[in-house]
Amino acid sequence: MSLLENLAWRYATKKMNGKTVPQEKVEYILEAARMSPSSSGLQPYRVLVITDPEIKEKMKPIAWNQSQITDASHILVFASWDKYTEEKIQEVFHKTLEERGLPLDRMDDYKEKLWGLYSQLSEEWHANHAAKQAYIAFGLAIAAAAEQKVDATPMEGFDNAAMDELLGLEEYGLKSAVILPLGYRDEAEDWNVNLKKVRTPKEEFLLEEV
């Protein structure tokens, strides 16, 4: 199937049936997220993969008791940096240049320019910018899940601070951004499964050239 056909197939699954997603499909979805683009190639986010039923049960009330949390096979938690630091940026650039076999000072001018910009901005701006990068990876994970015929439910409906505390994200300098339960639709119980997919018409979605 084409990407557009896969996207037409997917929907925000409201009820999952508890069936386990094969590991190779999960790894494919995670690799799509890992390969996603990000601003300056920093990838200021990480993905936690939750399968432990006890942790899911603790997550559920934090996520407004949405049943997908406990019915899903895997929960992907996209967590972004709480702030940018010169050390973090240096580490990413250093590793990139090492991997490419280039001199470690090759990108010093760009690195200094980047940190010069970020250092003048608030930590709130840092956190929001990093979360935006996580959403790019999140979008590709959704598309990859549809390609694998794995249902996925985008979730922003949760208490971020409580989720961060439960998962110990502060220790890693991370904040939860968005959650993606993976599993399979319960066609008998999901009220959303057969509803028509509705999107903004193309003539409204695309603005005229100016």
C-alpha positions as a Markdown table, in Angstrom:
| # | Residue | x | y | z |
|---|---|---|---|---|
| 1 | Met | 0.0 | 0.0 | 0.0 |
| 2 | Ser | 1.1 | 3.6 | -0.6 |
| 3 | Leu | 1.7 | 6.1 | 2.3 |
| 4 | Leu | -1.6 | 7.8 | 1.5 |
| 5 | Glu | -3.5 | 4.5 | 1.6 |
| 6 | Asn | -1.8 | 3.6 | 5.0 |
| 7 | Leu | -2.7 | 7.0 | 6.4 |
| 8 | Ala | -6.3 | 6.6 | 5.2 |
| 9 | Trp | -6.4 | 3.2 | 7.0 |
| 10 | Arg | -5.2 | 4.5 | 10.4 |
| 11 | Tyr | -7.3 | 6.3 | 12.9 |
| 12 | Ala | -7.1 | 7.3 | 16.5 |
| 13 | Thr | -7.9 | 3.9 | 18.0 |
| 14 | Lys | -10.1 | 4.3 | 21.1 |
| 15 | Lys | -10.2 | 0.7 | 22.2 |
| 16 | Met | -7.4 | -1.9 | 21.8 |
| 17 | Asn | -7.7 | -5.6 | 22.2 |
| 18 | Gly | -4.6 | -6.4 | 24.2 |
| 19 | Lys | -2.9 | -8.4 | 21.4 |
| 20 | Thr | 0.9 | -8.1 | 21.4 |
| 21 | Val | 2.6 | -6.3 | 18.6 |
| 22 | Pro | 5.5 | -8.4 | 17.2 |
| 23 | Gln | 8.9 | -7.1 | 18.3 |
| 24 | Glu | 10.1 | -6.6 | 14.7 |
| 25 | Lys | 7.2 | -4.3 | 14.0 |
| 26 | Val | 7.9 | -2.2 | 17.1 |
| 27 | Glu | 11.6 | -2.0 | 16.1 |
| 28 | Tyr | 10.6 | -0.8 | 12.7 |
| 29 | Ile | 8.5 | 1.9 | 14.1 |
| 30 | Leu | 11.2 | 3.0 | 16.6 |
| 31 | Glu | 13.8 | 3.1 | 13.8 |
| 32 | Ala | 11.5 | 5.4 | 11.7 |
| 33 | Ala | 11.4 | 7.7 | 14.8 |
| 34 | Arg | 15.2 | 7.5 | 15.2 |
| 35 | Met | 15.8 | 8.3 | 11.6 |
| 36 | Ser | 13.6 | 11.4 | 11.7 |
| 37 | Pro | 15.0 | 14.9 | 10.9 |
| 38 | Ser | 15.6 | 17.5 | 13.7 |
| 39 | Ser | 16.8 | 21.0 | 14.0 |
| 40 | Ser | 20.6 | 21.1 | 13.5 |
| 41 | Gly | 20.6 | 17.3 | 13.8 |
| 42 | Leu | 20.5 | 17.5 | 17.6 |
| 43 | Gln | 17.7 | 15.0 | 18.2 |
| 44 | Pro | 16.9 | 16.6 | 21.5 |
| 45 | Tyr | 14.6 | 13.8 | 22.6 |
| 46 | Arg | 14.5 | 10.1 | 23.5 |
| 47 | Val | 11.8 | 7.4 | 23.4 |
| 48 | Leu | 10.9 | 5.2 | 26.4 |
| 49 | Val | 9.2 | 1.9 | 25.5 |
| 50 | Ile | 6.9 | 0.7 | 28.2 |
| 51 | Thr | 5.6 | -2.9 | 28.3 |
| 52 | Asp | 5.4 | -3.6 | 32.1 |
| 53 | Pro | 1.7 | -4.0 | 33.1 |
| 54 | Glu | 2.4 | -2.5 | 36.5 |
| 55 | Ile | 3.9 | 0.6 | 35.1 |
| 56 | Lys | 1.0 | 0.9 | 32.6 |
| 57 | Glu | -1.5 | 0.7 | 35.5 |
| 58 | Lys | 0.3 | 3.6 | 37.2 |
| 59 | Met | 0.4 | 5.5 | 34.0 |
| 60 | Lys | -3.4 | 5.1 | 33.4 |
| 61 | Pro | -4.7 | 7.6 | 36.0 |
| 62 | Ile | -2.0 | 10.1 | 34.9 |
| 63 | Ala | -3.4 | 9.8 | 31.4 |
| 64 | Trp | -7.0 | 10.5 | 32.4 |
| 65 | Asn | -7.8 | 6.8 | 32.7 |
| 66 | Gln | -7.7 | 6.2 | 28.9 |
| 67 | Ser | -8.0 | 2.5 | 28.4 |
| 68 | Gln | -5.4 | 2.4 | 25.6 |
| 69 | Ile | -2.7 | 2.8 | 28.2 |
| 70 | Thr | -3.4 | -0.6 | 29.7 |
| 71 | Asp | -4.8 | -2.3 | 26.6 |
| 72 | Ala | -2.0 | -1.4 | 24.3 |
| 73 | Ser | 0.9 | -3.8 | 23.6 |
| 74 | His | 3.6 | -1.1 | 23.9 |
| 75 | Ile | 3.6 | 2.5 | 25.1 |
| 76 | Leu | 6.1 | 4.9 | 23.4 |
| 77 | Val | 6.8 | 7.9 | 25.5 |
| 78 | Phe | 8.5 | 10.7 | 23.5 |
| 79 | Ala | 10.5 | 12.8 | 26.0 |
| 80 | Ser | 12.4 | 15.9 | 25.0 |
| 81 | Trp | 15.3 | 17.8 | 26.6 |
| 82 | Asp | 14.3 | 20.2 | 29.3 |
| 83 | Lys | 16.8 | 22.7 | 28.0 |
| 84 | Tyr | 19.7 | 23.1 | 25.6 |
| 85 | Thr | 23.2 | 23.4 | 27.0 |
| 86 | Glu | 26.6 | 24.0 | 25.4 |
| 87 | Glu | 27.7 | 20.6 | 26.6 |
| 88 | Lys | 24.8 | 18.8 | 25.1 |
| 89 | Ile | 25.3 | 20.5 | 21.7 |
| 90 | Gln | 29.1 | 19.9 | 21.9 |
| 91 | Glu | 28.5 | 16.2 | 22.5 |
| 92 | Val | 26.2 | 15.8 | 19.5 |
| 93 | Phe | 28.5 | 17.7 | 17.1 |
| 94 | His | 31.5 | 15.8 | 18.4 |
| 95 | Lys | 29.9 | 12.4 | 17.8 |
| 96 | Thr | 28.7 | 13.5 | 14.3 |
| 97 | Leu | 32.2 | 14.6 | 13.3 |
| 98 | Glu | 33.7 | 11.4 | 14.7 |
| 99 | Glu | 31.3 | 9.2 | 12.8 |
| 100 | Arg | 32.0 | 11.1 | 9.6 |
| 101 | Gly | 35.8 | 11.0 | 10.1 |
| 102 | Leu | 36.1 | 14.7 | 10.1 |
| 103 | Pro | 38.2 | 17.1 | 12.2 |
| 104 | Leu | 36.5 | 17.8 | 15.5 |
| 105 | Asp | 36.8 | 21.5 | 15.0 |
| 106 | Arg | 35.1 | 21.4 | 11.6 |
| 107 | Met | 31.8 | 22.8 | 12.8 |
| 108 | Asp | 33.0 | 25.1 | 15.6 |
| 109 | Asp | 31.8 | 28.3 | 13.9 |
| 110 | Tyr | 28.3 | 26.9 | 13.4 |
| 111 | Lys | 28.2 | 25.4 | 16.9 |
| 112 | Glu | 29.2 | 28.7 | 18.5 |
| 113 | Lys | 26.6 | 30.5 | 16.4 |
| 114 | Leu | 23.9 | 28.1 | 17.5 |
| 115 | Trp | 24.7 | 28.2 | 21.2 |
| 116 | Gly | 25.0 | 32.0 | 20.9 |
| 117 | Leu | 21.4 | 32.0 | 19.8 |
| 118 | Tyr | 20.1 | 29.4 | 22.2 |
| 119 | Ser | 21.9 | 30.8 | 25.2 |
| 120 | Gln | 20.0 | 34.1 | 24.9 |
| 121 | Leu | 16.6 | 32.4 | 25.0 |
| 122 | Ser | 14.6 | 31.1 | 28.0 |
| 123 | Glu | 14.5 | 27.6 | 29.3 |
| 124 | Glu | 10.8 | 27.6 | 28.5 |
| 125 | Trp | 11.7 | 28.3 | 24.8 |
| 126 | His | 14.3 | 25.5 | 24.9 |
| 127 | Ala | 11.8 | 23.0 | 26.3 |
| 128 | Asn | 9.2 | 24.0 | 23.7 |
| 129 | His | 11.6 | 23.9 | 20.8 |
| 130 | Ala | 12.9 | 20.5 | 21.8 |
| 131 | Ala | 9.4 | 19.1 | 22.1 |
| 132 | Lys | 8.6 | 20.3 | 18.6 |
| 133 | Gln | 11.5 | 18.2 | 17.4 |
| 134 | Ala | 10.1 | 15.2 | 19.2 |
| 135 | Tyr | 6.8 | 15.7 | 17.4 |
| 136 | Ile | 8.6 | 15.3 | 14.1 |
| 137 | Ala | 9.8 | 11.8 | 15.2 |
| 138 | Phe | 6.4 | 11.1 | 16.6 |
| 139 | Gly | 4.7 | 11.8 | 13.3 |
| 140 | Leu | 7.0 | 9.4 | 11.5 |
| 141 | Ala | 6.4 | 6.8 | 14.1 |
| 142 | Ile | 2.6 | 7.1 | 13.4 |
| 143 | Ala | 3.2 | 6.7 | 9.7 |
| 144 | Ala | 5.5 | 3.7 | 10.2 |
| 145 | Ala | 2.9 | 2.1 | 12.5 |
| 146 | Ala | 0.2 | 2.5 | 9.8 |
| 147 | Glu | 2.6 | 0.9 | 7.3 |
| 148 | Gln | 3.0 | -2.1 | 9.6 |
| 149 | Lys | -0.7 | -2.2 | 10.2 |
| 150 | Val | -0.3 | -1.5 | 13.8 |
| 151 | Asp | -2.8 | 0.8 | 15.5 |
| 152 | Ala | -1.5 | 3.8 | 17.3 |
| 153 | Thr | -3.2 | 6.5 | 19.3 |
| 154 | Pro | -1.6 | 10.0 | 19.6 |
| 155 | Met | -2.0 | 11.2 | 23.2 |
| 156 | Glu | -1.4 | 14.6 | 24.7 |
| 157 | Gly | -4.0 | 14.0 | 27.4 |
| 158 | Phe | -2.0 | 13.4 | 30.5 |
| 159 | Asp | -0.4 | 15.2 | 33.4 |
| 160 | Asn | 3.1 | 15.8 | 32.2 |
| 161 | Ala | 4.6 | 16.6 | 35.6 |
| 162 | Ala | 3.2 | 13.4 | 37.1 |
| 163 | Met | 4.3 | 11.4 | 34.1 |
| 164 | Asp | 7.8 | 12.8 | 34.4 |
| 165 | Glu | 7.9 | 11.9 | 38.1 |
| 166 | Leu | 6.6 | 8.4 | 37.6 |
| 167 | Leu | 9.2 | 7.6 | 34.8 |
| 168 | Gly | 12.1 | 9.4 | 36.5 |
| 169 | Leu | 12.6 | 11.7 | 33.5 |
| 170 | Glu | 14.1 | 14.6 | 35.5 |
| 171 | Glu | 17.2 | 12.5 | 36.2 |
| 172 | Tyr | 17.9 | 12.4 | 32.5 |
| 173 | Gly | 17.1 | 16.1 | 31.8 |
| 174 | Leu | 13.9 | 15.1 | 29.9 |
| 175 | Lys | 10.3 | 16.1 | 29.9 |
| 176 | Ser | 7.4 | 14.0 | 28.5 |
| 177 | Ala | 6.1 | 15.5 | 25.3 |
| 178 | Val | 3.6 | 13.1 | 23.9 |
| 179 | Ile | 2.6 | 9.4 | 24.1 |
| 180 | Leu | 1.9 | 6.8 | 21.5 |
| 181 | Pro | 0.2 | 3.5 | 22.5 |
| 182 | Leu | 0.7 | 0.7 | 20.0 |
| 183 | Gly | -1.6 | -2.2 | 19.6 |
| 184 | Tyr | -4.5 | -3.6 | 17.6 |
| 185 | Arg | -8.0 | -2.2 | 17.4 |
| 186 | Asp | -10.9 | -3.9 | 19.1 |
| 187 | Glu | -13.4 | -3.6 | 16.3 |
| 188 | Ala | -16.3 | -4.8 | 18.4 |
| 189 | Glu | -15.8 | -2.3 | 21.2 |
| 190 | Asp | -14.3 | 0.8 | 19.5 |
| 191 | Trp | -16.9 | 3.4 | 18.7 |
| 192 | Asn | -14.5 | 5.2 | 16.4 |
| 193 | Val | -13.5 | 2.3 | 14.2 |
| 194 | Asn | -16.1 | 2.6 | 11.4 |
| 195 | Leu | -16.6 | 6.4 | 11.4 |
| 196 | Lys | -15.7 | 8.3 | 8.2 |
| 197 | Lys | -12.3 | 9.9 | 8.3 |
| 198 | Val | -12.9 | 13.7 | 8.0 |
| 199 | Arg | -10.1 | 16.2 | 7.1 |
| 200 | Thr | -10.1 | 19.8 | 5.9 |
| 201 | Pro | -11.0 | 19.8 | 2.2 |
| 202 | Lys | -7.9 | 20.3 | -0.1 |
| 203 | Glu | -9.3 | 23.6 | -1.4 |
| 204 | Glu | -9.4 | 25.0 | 2.1 |
| 205 | Phe | -6.3 | 23.3 | 3.4 |
| 206 | Leu | -4.0 | 24.7 | 0.6 |
| 207 | Leu | -3.7 | 28.4 | 0.6 |
| 208 | Glu | -3.4 | 30.3 | -2.6 |
| 209 | Glu | 0.1 | 31.4 | -3.7 |
| 210 | Val | 0.8 | 35.0 | -2.7 |
